[in-house]
Amino acid sequence: MPPIQSIEHFRVQPRWLFVKVTDAQGKTGWGEATLEGHTEAVEGCLDAFRARFLGWEADNIEHIWQSAHRQSFYRGGPVLLSALSGIDIALWDLKARRLNTPIYQLLGGRVRQKVRVYAWIGGDRPSDVVNAARARKDQGFTAVKMNATSDVDWLDSPNVLQEAVERLKGVRELGLDVGMDFHGRIHKPMAKQLAKALEPYGPLFIEEPLLSEHPEGIKQLSLLTTCPIALGERLYSRWDIKPFLENASIDVLQPDISHVGGISELKKISNMAEAYDVAIAPHCPLGPIALAASMQVAMSTSNFVIQEMSLGIHYNVLAGDKDITNYVSDRSVWDVVDGYVKGLDGVGLGIEVDEEEVRKVAETTQHWRGPSFFGPDEAIREW
């Protein structure tokens, strides 16, 4: 089988990092290694992986994954695994294209014809969510997600909670399902109050009600609410996720395909979660390559429930005119009808990357920096 001849990476607007792998026969695959706000670190890791894996057989995806993860001594974490994600996704794309088949066929075949999706409303400091939700409904979405609150202190005014309840009520009245993202910005004294306050209005899930570094707090919260608890974007492997499955504290797992090691690891995580009766709803406020890769896994995964989609997300809008409809030759692949996107049936990832646009935009794209939140006393608050 042909060896890897080159590994390239491209920083593109609004905040994405694409990877292209080419083999000795000139065949190519595309991946995404986006780690929001930490592009330079991932680029450095990709450069190291390039020096290491040039000349390795491109078909040996699992061997490359295991080598990158296990032969580093210091393993895991968002930077190493985001870089590995970009290469892993590209290798799956390359392999499936060589075999002239969609990636999902190599993962066991399809279990569904289309993929349910949701979109964001409201921004980092949520406002005017009802009008935004109405616009999403007109776009074809049946589910949305919004930040439950703006930045919140460790112990804050109860008014903060009531505002979140009113936003949820307003959007639910439109007939939409609503994920409420606590975003890890709410601490335990407020999180358990907010979960109880939202419960009567039926959120689709509450996401990151506490930071995942507090497994004991999440377990405690799970015993206090009937709201489905979702998390996973800041867990980077099966080993990070294992404690949450074993202590039965979560209902929906949200691994990010660009953070956990790519298609290889997301599929393993999904199978692992199925054994604990936990649903999969991949995190993906990222680019079209990450979305396409997530959908390939969704097409072949029985416990998949819904896919995050970054179309029109506030980060894209604030950064300029680039969205997931850019960098692909056929924008219609992202059309939403009755809450679903049609399964991607083309070869490889099921999308064709517009390499000319990627290279042109990459020439001038700067590193993206995440926002910083501070309270009235200028103390740091969680983003």
Disulfide bonds with the S-S distance in Angstrom:
none
